[in-house]
Amino acid sequence: MTDSLRWVKSSYSNNGGQCIEWAPEHAAATGEFKVRDSKEPNGPHLTLTRGAFVGLVEFARHHG
């Protein structure tokens, strides 16, 4: 399933190589927020709840 996802780099990722990507269409369709390391596109991904994803975004916003 993750092979067919369209991944988007987070706008909160900095340019120092510490980037995450997420699959917004999948989140909109299913409520599952999939995230992965942009340096490892074929590596593992995390599936987060909406609340966990919001927490991740808030953390990145304040500590990025």
mmCIF file of the N, C-alpha and C atoms, coordinates in Angstrom:
data_MODEL
# 
_entry.id   MODEL 
# 
loop_
_atom_site.group_PDB 
_atom_site.id 
_atom_site.type_symbol 
_atom_site.label_atom_id 
_atom_site.label_alt_id 
_atom_site.label_comp_id 
_atom_site.label_asym_id 
_atom_site.label_entity_id 
_atom_site.label_seq_id 
_atom_site.pdbx_PDB_ins_code 
_atom_site.Cartn_x 
_atom_site.Cartn_y 
_atom_site.Cartn_z 
_atom_site.occupancy 
_atom_site.B_iso_or_equiv 
_atom_site.pdbx_formal_charge 
_atom_site.auth_seq_id 
_atom_site.auth_comp_id 
_atom_site.auth_asym_id 
_atom_site.auth_atom_id 
_atom_site.pdbx_PDB_model_num 
ATOM 1   N N  . MET A 1 1  ? 0.816  -1.201 0.000  1.00 0.00 ? 1  MET A N  1 
ATOM 2   C CA . MET A 1 1  ? 0.000  0.000  0.000  1.00 0.00 ? 1  MET A CA 1 
ATOM 3   C C  . MET A 1 1  ? 0.854  1.257  0.000  1.00 0.00 ? 1  MET A C  1 
ATOM 4   N N  . THR A 1 2  ? 1.985  1.266  0.721  1.00 0.00 ? 2  THR A N  1 
ATOM 5   C CA . THR A 1 2  ? 2.788  2.483  0.810  1.00 0.00 ? 2  THR A CA 1 
ATOM 6   C C  . THR A 1 2  ? 3.479  2.809  -0.503 1.00 0.00 ? 2  THR A C  1 
ATOM 7   N N  . ASP A 1 3  ? 3.628  1.829  -1.421 1.00 0.00 ? 3  ASP A N  1 
ATOM 8   C CA . ASP A 1 3  ? 4.244  2.100  -2.715 1.00 0.00 ? 3  ASP A CA 1 
ATOM 9   C C  . ASP A 1 3  ? 3.397  3.044  -3.546 1.00 0.00 ? 3  ASP A C  1 
ATOM 10  N N  . SER A 1 4  ? 2.088  3.012  -3.371 1.00 0.00 ? 4  SER A N  1 
ATOM 11  C CA . SER A 1 4  ? 1.201  3.836  -4.184 1.00 0.00 ? 4  SER A CA 1 
ATOM 12  C C  . SER A 1 4  ? 0.901  5.192  -3.550 1.00 0.00 ? 4  SER A C  1 
ATOM 13  N N  . LEU A 1 5  ? 1.444  5.465  -2.386 1.00 0.00 ? 5  LEU A N  1 
ATOM 14  C CA . LEU A 1 5  ? 1.171  6.726  -1.711 1.00 0.00 ? 5  LEU A CA 1 
ATOM 15  C C  . LEU A 1 5  ? 1.973  7.866  -2.330 1.00 0.00 ? 5  LEU A C  1 
ATOM 16  N N  . ARG A 1 6  ? 1.383  9.052  -2.317 1.00 0.00 ? 6  ARG A N  1 
ATOM 17  C CA . ARG A 1 6  ? 2.114  10.249 -2.726 1.00 0.00 ? 6  ARG A CA 1 
ATOM 18  C C  . ARG A 1 6  ? 2.647  10.889 -1.450 1.00 0.00 ? 6  ARG A C  1 
ATOM 19  N N  . TRP A 1 7  ? 3.969  10.937 -1.326 1.00 0.00 ? 7  TRP A N  1 
ATOM 20  C CA . TRP A 1 7  ? 4.630  11.473 -0.143 1.00 0.00 ? 7  TRP A CA 1 
ATOM 21  C C  . TRP A 1 7  ? 5.010  12.929 -0.379 1.00 0.00 ? 7  TRP A C  1 
ATOM 22  N N  . VAL A 1 8  ? 4.848  13.752 0.646  1.00 0.00 ? 8  VAL A N  1 
ATOM 23  C CA . VAL A 1 8  ? 5.125  15.185 0.576  1.00 0.00 ? 8  VAL A CA 1 
ATOM 24  C C  . VAL A 1 8  ? 6.072  15.534 1.720  1.00 0.00 ? 8  VAL A C  1 
ATOM 25  N N  . LYS A 1 9  ? 7.121  16.301 1.407  1.00 0.00 ? 9  LYS A N  1 
ATOM 26  C CA . LYS A 1 9  ? 8.057  16.716 2.452  1.00 0.00 ? 9  LYS A CA 1 
ATOM 27  C C  . LYS A 1 9  ? 7.378  17.740 3.357  1.00 0.00 ? 9  LYS A C  1 
ATOM 28  N N  . SER A 1 10 ? 7.544  17.570 4.648  1.00 0.00 ? 10 SER A N  1 
ATOM 29  C CA . SER A 1 10 ? 6.947  18.472 5.608  1.00 0.00 ? 10 SER A CA 1 
ATOM 30  C C  . SER A 1 10 ? 7.512  19.874 5.465  1.00 0.00 ? 10 SER A C  1 
ATOM 31  N N  . SER A 1 11 ? 6.646  20.871 5.557  1.00 0.00 ? 11 SER A N  1 
ATOM 32  C CA . SER A 1 11 ? 7.097  22.260 5.500  1.00 0.00 ? 11 SER A CA 1 
ATOM 33  C C  . SER A 1 11 ? 7.861  22.652 6.756  1.00 0.00 ? 11 SER A C  1 
ATOM 34  N N  . TYR A 1 12 ? 7.802  21.841 7.814  1.00 0.00 ? 12 TYR A N  1 
ATOM 35  C CA . TYR A 1 12 ? 8.535  22.120 9.043  1.00 0.00 ? 12 TYR A CA 1 
ATOM 36  C C  . TYR A 1 12 ? 9.917  21.477 9.052  1.00 0.00 ? 12 TYR A C  1 
ATOM 37  N N  . SER A 1 13 ? 10.245 20.707 8.023  1.00 0.00 ? 13 SER A N  1 
ATOM 38  C CA . SER A 1 13 ? 11.574 20.106 7.943  1.00 0.00 ? 13 SER A CA 1 
ATOM 39  C C  . SER A 1 13 ? 12.571 21.180 7.563  1.00 0.00 ? 13 SER A C  1 
ATOM 40  N N  . ASN A 1 14 ? 13.732 21.152 8.228  1.00 0.00 ? 14 ASN A N  1 
ATOM 41  C CA . ASN A 1 14 ? 14.746 22.132 7.873  1.00 0.00 ? 14 ASN A CA 1 
ATOM 42  C C  . ASN A 1 14 ? 15.611 21.593 6.750  1.00 0.00 ? 14 ASN A C  1 
ATOM 43  N N  . ASN A 1 15 ? 16.508 22.383 6.242  1.00 0.00 ? 15 ASN A N  1 
ATOM 44  C CA . ASN A 1 15 ? 17.347 21.978 5.120  1.00 0.00 ? 15 ASN A CA 1 
ATOM 45  C C  . ASN A 1 15 ? 18.612 21.264 5.561  1.00 0.00 ? 15 ASN A C  1 
ATOM 46  N N  . GLY A 1 16 ? 18.725 20.883 6.809  1.00 0.00 ? 16 GLY A N  1 
ATOM 47  C CA . GLY A 1 16 ? 19.909 20.204 7.313  1.00 0.00 ? 16 GLY A CA 1 
ATOM 48  C C  . GLY A 1 16 ? 19.856 18.699 7.167  1.00 0.00 ? 16 GLY A C  1 
ATOM 49  N N  . GLY A 1 17 ? 18.976 18.187 6.350  1.00 0.00 ? 17 GLY A N  1 
ATOM 50  C CA . GLY A 1 17 ? 18.881 16.752 6.134  1.00 0.00 ? 17 GLY A CA 1 
ATOM 51  C C  . GLY A 1 17 ? 17.957 16.035 7.094  1.00 0.00 ? 17 GLY A C  1 
ATOM 52  N N  . GLN A 1 18 ? 17.339 16.761 8.009  1.00 0.00 ? 18 GLN A N  1 
ATOM 53  C CA . GLN A 1 18 ? 16.423 16.153 8.973  1.00 0.00 ? 18 GLN A CA 1 
ATOM 54  C C  . GLN A 1 18 ? 14.993 16.387 8.499  1.00 0.00 ? 18 GLN A C  1 
ATOM 55  N N  . CYS A 1 19 ? 14.598 15.640 7.494  1.00 0.00 ? 19 CYS A N  1 
ATOM 56  C CA . CYS A 1 19 ? 13.299 15.867 6.867  1.00 0.00 ? 19 CYS A CA 1 
ATOM 57  C C  . CYS A 1 19 ? 12.392 14.659 7.041  1.00 0.00 ? 19 CYS A C  1 
ATOM 58  N N  . ILE A 1 20 ? 11.122 14.952 7.244  1.00 0.00 ? 20 ILE A N  1 
ATOM 59  C CA . ILE A 1 20 ? 10.116 13.893 7.219  1.00 0.00 ? 20 ILE A CA 1 
ATOM 60  C C  . ILE A 1 20 ? 9.162  14.164 6.073  1.00 0.00 ? 20 ILE A C  1 
ATOM 61  N N  . GLU A 1 21 ? 8.558  13.100 5.612  1.00 0.00 ? 21 GLU A N  1 
ATOM 62  C CA . GLU A 1 21 ? 7.530  13.184 4.587  1.00 0.00 ? 21 GLU A CA 1 
ATOM 63  C C  . GLU A 1 21 ? 6.263  12.570 5.153  1.00 0.00 ? 21 GLU A C  1 
ATOM 64  N N  . TRP A 1 22 ? 5.143  13.007 4.611  1.00 0.00 ? 22 TRP A N  1 
ATOM 65  C CA . TRP A 1 22 ? 3.870  12.424 5.018  1.00 0.00 ? 22 TRP A CA 1 
ATOM 66  C C  . TRP A 1 22 ? 3.000  12.225 3.791  1.00 0.00 ? 22 TRP A C  1 
ATOM 67  N N  . ALA A 1 23 ? 1.946  11.442 3.955  1.00 0.00 ? 23 ALA A N  1 
ATOM 68  C CA . ALA A 1 23 ? 1.052  11.095 2.849  1.00 0.00 ? 23 ALA A CA 1 
ATOM 69  C C  . ALA A 1 23 ? -0.308 11.740 3.095  1.00 0.00 ? 23 ALA A C  1 
ATOM 70  N N  . PRO A 1 24 ? -0.488 13.010 2.652  1.00 0.00 ? 24 PRO A N  1 
ATOM 71  C CA . PRO A 1 24 ? -1.716 13.741 2.992  1.00 0.00 ? 24 PRO A CA 1 
ATOM 72  C C  . PRO A 1 24 ? -3.001 13.149 2.420  1.00 0.00 ? 24 PRO A C  1 
ATOM 73  N N  . GLU A 1 25 ? -2.966 12.627 1.194  1.00 0.00 ? 25 GLU A N  1 
ATOM 74  C CA . GLU A 1 25 ? -4.198 12.051 0.632  1.00 0.00 ? 25 GLU A CA 1 
ATOM 75  C C  . GLU A 1 25 ? -4.634 10.816 1.413  1.00 0.00 ? 25 GLU A C  1 
ATOM 76  N N  . HIS A 1 26 ? -3.662 10.018 1.831  1.00 0.00 ? 26 HIS A N  1 
ATOM 77  C CA . HIS A 1 26 ? -3.981 8.839  2.625  1.00 0.00 ? 26 HIS A CA 1 
ATOM 78  C C  . HIS A 1 26 ? -4.619 9.263  3.950  1.00 0.00 ? 26 HIS A C  1 
ATOM 79  N N  . ALA A 1 27 ? -4.061 10.304 4.571  1.00 0.00 ? 27 ALA A N  1 
ATOM 80  C CA . ALA A 1 27 ? -4.610 10.801 5.839  1.00 0.00 ? 27 ALA A CA 1 
ATOM 81  C C  . ALA A 1 27 ? -6.043 11.280 5.652  1.00 0.00 ? 27 ALA A C  1 
ATOM 82  N N  . ALA A 1 28 ? -6.292 12.008 4.583  1.00 0.00 ? 28 ALA A N  1 
ATOM 83  C CA . ALA A 1 28 ? -7.642 12.527 4.329  1.00 0.00 ? 28 ALA A CA 1 
ATOM 84  C C  . ALA A 1 28 ? -8.631 11.391 4.088  1.00 0.00 ? 28 ALA A C  1 
ATOM 85  N N  . ALA A 1 29 ? -8.181 10.345 3.419  1.00 0.00 ? 29 ALA A N  1 
ATOM 86  C CA . ALA A 1 29 ? -9.083 9.249  3.062  1.00 0.00 ? 29 ALA A CA 1 
ATOM 87  C C  . ALA A 1 29 ? -9.319 8.273  4.209  1.00 0.00 ? 29 ALA A C  1 
ATOM 88  N N  . THR A 1 30 ? -8.315 8.082  5.065  1.00 0.00 ? 30 THR A N  1 
ATOM 89  C CA . THR A 1 30 ? -8.402 7.016  6.065  1.00 0.00 ? 30 THR A CA 1 
ATOM 90  C C  . THR A 1 30 ? -8.314 7.480  7.510  1.00 0.00 ? 30 THR A C  1 
ATOM 91  N N  . GLY A 1 31 ? -7.787 8.682  7.741  1.00 0.00 ? 31 GLY A N  1 
ATOM 92  C CA . GLY A 1 31 ? -7.547 9.127  9.111  1.00 0.00 ? 31 GLY A CA 1 
ATOM 93  C C  . GLY A 1 31 ? -6.239 8.627  9.679  1.00 0.00 ? 31 GLY A C  1 
ATOM 94  N N  . GLU A 1 32 ? -5.492 7.858  8.900  1.00 0.00 ? 32 GLU A N  1 
ATOM 95  C CA . GLU A 1 32 ? -4.162 7.373  9.300  1.00 0.00 ? 32 GLU A CA 1 
ATOM 96  C C  . GLU A 1 32 ? -3.110 8.336  8.749  1.00 0.00 ? 32 GLU A C  1 
ATOM 97  N N  . PHE A 1 33 ? -2.239 8.812  9.615  1.00 0.00 ? 33 PHE A N  1 
ATOM 98  C CA . PHE A 1 33 ? -1.205 9.757  9.212  1.00 0.00 ? 33 PHE A CA 1 
ATOM 99  C C  . PHE A 1 33 ? 0.127  9.013  9.114  1.00 0.00 ? 33 PHE A C  1 
ATOM 100 N N  . LYS A 1 34 ? 0.530  8.711  7.888  1.00 0.00 ? 34 LYS A N  1 
ATOM 101 C CA . LYS A 1 34 ? 1.774  7.985  7.652  1.00 0.00 ? 34 LYS A CA 1 
ATOM 102 C C  . LYS A 1 34 ? 2.914  8.984  7.469  1.00 0.00 ? 34 LYS A C  1 
ATOM 103 N N  . VAL A 1 35 ? 4.027  8.747  8.172  1.00 0.00 ? 35 VAL A N  1 
ATOM 104 C CA . VAL A 1 35 ? 5.212  9.588  8.065  1.00 0.00 ? 35 VAL A CA 1 
ATOM 105 C C  . VAL A 1 35 ? 6.435  8.703  7.875  1.00 0.00 ? 35 VAL A C  1 
ATOM 106 N N  . ARG A 1 36 ? 7.466  9.267  7.212  1.00 0.00 ? 36 ARG A N  1 
ATOM 107 C CA . ARG A 1 36 ? 8.697  8.521  6.994  1.00 0.00 ? 36 ARG A CA 1 
ATOM 108 C C  . ARG A 1 36 ? 9.874  9.492  6.897  1.00 0.00 ? 36 ARG A C  1 
ATOM 109 N N  . ASP A 1 37 ? 11.063 8.949  7.000  1.00 0.00 ? 37 ASP A N  1 
ATOM 110 C CA . ASP A 1 37 ? 12.298 9.708  6.844  1.00 0.00 ? 37 ASP A CA 1 
ATOM 111 C C  . ASP A 1 37 ? 12.536 9.916  5.356  1.00 0.00 ? 37 ASP A C  1 
ATOM 112 N N  . SER A 1 38 ? 12.722 11.165 4.936  1.00 0.00 ? 38 SER A N  1 
ATOM 113 C CA . SER A 1 38 ? 12.899 11.441 3.500  1.00 0.00 ? 38 SER A CA 1 
ATOM 114 C C  . SER A 1 38 ? 14.181 10.838 2.948  1.00 0.00 ? 38 SER A C  1 
ATOM 115 N N  . LYS A 1 39 ? 15.169 10.576 3.808  1.00 0.00 ? 39 LYS A N  1 
ATOM 116 C CA . LYS A 1 39 ? 16.419 9.973  3.344  1.00 0.00 ? 39 LYS A CA 1 
ATOM 117 C C  . LYS A 1 39 ? 16.277 8.477  3.089  1.00 0.00 ? 39 LYS A C  1 
ATOM 118 N N  . GLU A 1 40 ? 15.206 7.875  3.591  1.00 0.00 ? 40 GLU A N  1 
ATOM 119 C CA . GLU A 1 40 ? 14.972 6.432  3.467  1.00 0.00 ? 40 GLU A CA 1 
ATOM 120 C C  . GLU A 1 40 ? 13.603 6.166  2.845  1.00 0.00 ? 40 GLU A C  1 
ATOM 121 N N  . PRO A 1 41 ? 13.391 6.561  1.586  1.00 0.00 ? 41 PRO A N  1 
ATOM 122 C CA . PRO A 1 41 ? 12.052 6.405  1.000  1.00 0.00 ? 41 PRO A CA 1 
ATOM 123 C C  . PRO A 1 41 ? 11.577 4.959  0.905  1.00 0.00 ? 41 PRO A C  1 
ATOM 124 N N  . ASN A 1 42 ? 12.493 4.010  0.892  1.00 0.00 ? 42 ASN A N  1 
ATOM 125 C CA . ASN A 1 42 ? 12.089 2.602  0.857  1.00 0.00 ? 42 ASN A CA 1 
ATOM 126 C C  . ASN A 1 42 ? 12.144 1.956  2.234  1.00 0.00 ? 42 ASN A C  1 
ATOM 127 N N  . GLY A 1 43 ? 12.440 2.764  3.241  1.00 0.00 ? 43 GLY A N  1 
ATOM 128 C CA . GLY A 1 43 ? 12.525 2.259  4.604  1.00 0.00 ? 43 GLY A CA 1 
ATOM 129 C C  . GLY A 1 43 ? 11.166 2.216  5.270  1.00 0.00 ? 43 GLY A C  1 
ATOM 130 N N  . PRO A 1 44 ? 11.160 2.015  6.576  1.00 0.00 ? 44 PRO A N  1 
ATOM 131 C CA . PRO A 1 44 ? 9.896  1.909  7.301  1.00 0.00 ? 44 PRO A CA 1 
ATOM 132 C C  . PRO A 1 44 ? 9.198  3.260  7.422  1.00 0.00 ? 44 PRO A C  1 
ATOM 133 N N  . HIS A 1 45 ? 7.938  3.205  7.756  1.00 0.00 ? 45 HIS A N  1 
ATOM 134 C CA . HIS A 1 45 ? 7.166  4.415  8.021  1.00 0.00 ? 45 HIS A CA 1 
ATOM 135 C C  . HIS A 1 45 ? 6.401  4.211  9.324  1.00 0.00 ? 45 HIS A C  1 
ATOM 136 N N  . LEU A 1 46 ? 5.954  5.300  9.889  1.00 0.00 ? 46 LEU A N  1 
ATOM 137 C CA . LEU A 1 46 ? 5.105  5.255  11.075 1.00 0.00 ? 46 LEU A CA 1 
ATOM 138 C C  . LEU A 1 46 ? 3.680  5.590  10.675 1.00 0.00 ? 46 LEU A C  1 
ATOM 139 N N  . THR A 1 47 ? 2.727  4.976  11.325 1.00 0.00 ? 47 THR A N  1 
ATOM 140 C CA . THR A 1 47 ? 1.325  5.327  11.145 1.00 0.00 ? 47 THR A CA 1 
ATOM 141 C C  . THR A 1 47 ? 0.855  5.937  12.457 1.00 0.00 ? 47 THR A C  1 
ATOM 142 N N  . LEU A 1 48 ? 0.460  7.208  12.399 1.00 0.00 ? 48 LEU A N  1 
ATOM 143 C CA . LEU A 1 48 ? 0.083  7.955  13.587 1.00 0.00 ? 48 LEU A CA 1 
ATOM 144 C C  . LEU A 1 48 ? -1.411 8.263  13.584 1.00 0.00 ? 48 LEU A C  1 
ATOM 145 N N  . THR A 1 49 ? -1.938 8.445  14.767 1.00 0.00 ? 49 THR A N  1 
ATOM 146 C CA . THR A 1 49 ? -3.300 8.964  14.899 1.00 0.00 ? 49 THR A CA 1 
ATOM 147 C C  . THR A 1 49 ? -3.270 10.459 14.605 1.00 0.00 ? 49 THR A C  1 
ATOM 148 N N  . ARG A 1 50 ? -4.418 11.050 14.434 1.00 0.00 ? 50 ARG A N  1 
ATOM 149 C CA . ARG A 1 50 ? -4.491 12.501 14.210 1.00 0.00 ? 50 ARG A CA 1 
ATOM 150 C C  . ARG A 1 50 ? -3.837 13.254 15.376 1.00 0.00 ? 50 ARG A C  1 
ATOM 151 N N  . GLY A 1 51 ? -4.138 12.855 16.600 1.00 0.00 ? 51 GLY A N  1 
ATOM 152 C CA . GLY A 1 51 ? -3.570 13.526 17.769 1.00 0.00 ? 51 GLY A CA 1 
ATOM 153 C C  . GLY A 1 51 ? -2.052 13.420 17.823 1.00 0.00 ? 51 GLY A C  1 
ATOM 154 N N  . ALA A 1 52 ? -1.522 12.240 17.518 1.00 0.00 ? 52 ALA A N  1 
ATOM 155 C CA . ALA A 1 52 ? -0.071 12.060 17.522 1.00 0.00 ? 52 ALA A CA 1 
ATOM 156 C C  . ALA A 1 52 ? 0.586  12.879 16.413 1.00 0.00 ? 52 ALA A C  1 
ATOM 157 N N  . PHE A 1 53 ? -0.064 12.953 15.258 1.00 0.00 ? 53 PHE A N  1 
ATOM 158 C CA . PHE A 1 53 ? 0.479  13.743 14.157 1.00 0.00 ? 53 PHE A CA 1 
ATOM 159 C C  . PHE A 1 53 ? 0.494  15.224 14.520 1.00 0.00 ? 53 PHE A C  1 
ATOM 160 N N  . VAL A 1 54 ? -0.582 15.703 15.127 1.00 0.00 ? 54 VAL A N  1 
ATOM 161 C CA . VAL A 1 54 ? -0.636 17.100 15.564 1.00 0.00 ? 54 VAL A CA 1 
ATOM 162 C C  . VAL A 1 54 ? 0.481  17.369 16.572 1.00 0.00 ? 54 VAL A C  1 
ATOM 163 N N  . GLY A 1 55 ? 0.716  16.451 17.478 1.00 0.00 ? 55 GLY A N  1 
ATOM 164 C CA . GLY A 1 55 ? 1.797  16.599 18.446 1.00 0.00 ? 55 GLY A CA 1 
ATOM 165 C C  . GLY A 1 55 ? 3.162  16.646 17.773 1.00 0.00 ? 55 GLY A C  1 
ATOM 166 N N  . LEU A 1 56 ? 3.374  15.818 16.766 1.00 0.00 ? 56 LEU A N  1 
ATOM 167 C CA . LEU A 1 56 ? 4.634  15.822 16.023 1.00 0.00 ? 56 LEU A CA 1 
ATOM 168 C C  . LEU A 1 56 ? 4.837  17.160 15.319 1.00 0.00 ? 56 LEU A C  1 
ATOM 169 N N  . VAL A 1 57 ? 3.799  17.679 14.690 1.00 0.00 ? 57 VAL A N  1 
ATOM 170 C CA . VAL A 1 57 ? 3.887  18.968 14.000 1.00 0.00 ? 57 VAL A CA 1 
ATOM 171 C C  . VAL A 1 57 ? 4.182  20.086 14.997 1.00 0.00 ? 57 VAL A C  1 
ATOM 172 N N  . GLU A 1 58 ? 3.509  20.075 16.135 1.00 0.00 ? 58 GLU A N  1 
ATOM 173 C CA . GLU A 1 58 ? 3.765  21.093 17.160 1.00 0.00 ? 58 GLU A CA 1 
ATOM 174 C C  . GLU A 1 58 ? 5.202  21.018 17.665 1.00 0.00 ? 58 GLU A C  1 
ATOM 175 N N  . PHE A 1 59 ? 5.691  19.825 17.884 1.00 0.00 ? 59 PHE A N  1 
ATOM 176 C CA . PHE A 1 59 ? 7.081  19.651 18.327 1.00 0.00 ? 59 PHE A CA 1 
ATOM 177 C C  . PHE A 1 59 ? 8.036  20.216 17.283 1.00 0.00 ? 59 PHE A C  1 
ATOM 178 N N  . ALA A 1 60 ? 7.812  19.888 16.014 1.00 0.00 ? 60 ALA A N  1 
ATOM 179 C CA . ALA A 1 60 ? 8.682  20.381 14.949 1.00 0.00 ? 60 ALA A CA 1 
ATOM 180 C C  . ALA A 1 60 ? 8.613  21.901 14.845 1.00 0.00 ? 60 ALA A C  1 
ATOM 181 N N  . ARG A 1 61 ? 7.442  22.441 15.010 1.00 0.00 ? 61 ARG A N  1 
ATOM 182 C CA . ARG A 1 61 ? 7.266  23.891 14.916 1.00 0.00 ? 61 ARG A CA 1 
ATOM 183 C C  . ARG A 1 61 ? 8.064  24.616 15.998 1.00 0.00 ? 61 ARG A C  1 
ATOM 184 N N  . HIS A 1 62 ? 8.114  24.056 17.185 1.00 0.00 ? 62 HIS A N  1 
ATOM 185 C CA . HIS A 1 62 ? 8.758  24.731 18.314 1.00 0.00 ? 62 HIS A CA 1 
ATOM 186 C C  . HIS A 1 62 ? 10.216 24.328 18.522 1.00 0.00 ? 62 HIS A C  1 
ATOM 187 N N  . HIS A 1 63 ? 10.639 23.203 17.943 1.00 0.00 ? 63 HIS A N  1 
ATOM 188 C CA . HIS A 1 63 ? 12.008 22.732 18.192 1.00 0.00 ? 63 HIS A CA 1 
ATOM 189 C C  . HIS A 1 63 ? 12.797 22.547 16.913 1.00 0.00 ? 63 HIS A C  1 
ATOM 190 N N  . GLY A 1 64 ? 12.220 22.927 15.782 1.00 0.00 ? 64 GLY A N  1 
ATOM 191 C CA . GLY A 1 64 ? 12.869 22.704 14.496 1.00 0.00 ? 64 GLY A CA 1 
ATOM 192 C C  . GLY A 1 64 ? 13.822 23.739 14.183 1.00 0.00 ? 64 GLY A C  1 
# 
